[in-house]
Amino acid sequence: MRISIVNRGLRGIMRKADVANIICEKVGLSKTEAMDRVEDVLNILKESLKKGEAIKIAGFGNFIVRSKGERKGRNPRTGEEIAITPRRVVTFRPSQLFKKHVNS
């Protein structure tokens, strides 16, 4: 069953509530239960990424945590050189199947 996402969000933006509504329609959960399940999944993903674990979802893509070292940057307003602190960033690499779906 395909679910149309046209006109579901603001200017084509899908929000958590939109995902919960689709789950509600498709699975038959109440809106509260569907939102709880969406929150559960997102919390699992966030906690895994926080621990530095990669997330691989077949047919969708990979979420990977990368560490970036300290580097020098420049304040665009003043031109002053500043140090950019080390940090971790999350990257997403879509699967070939996902890319094919988006481009079809």
HELIX and SHEET records of a PDB file:
HELIX    1   1 LEU A   10  GLY A   12  5                                   3    
HELIX    2   2 LYS A   16  VAL A   27  1                                  12    
HELIX    3   3 LYS A   31  LYS A   50  1                                  20    
HELIX    4   4 GLN A   96  VAL A  102  1                                   7    
SHEET    1   A 3 ILE A  55  ILE A  57  0                                        
SHEET    2   A 3 GLY A  61  LYS A  68 -1                                        
SHEET    3   A 3 ARG A  87  PRO A  94 -1                                        
SHEET    1   B 2 ARG A  71  ARG A  74  0                                        
SHEET    2   B 2 GLU A  81  ILE A  84 -1                                        
END                                                                             
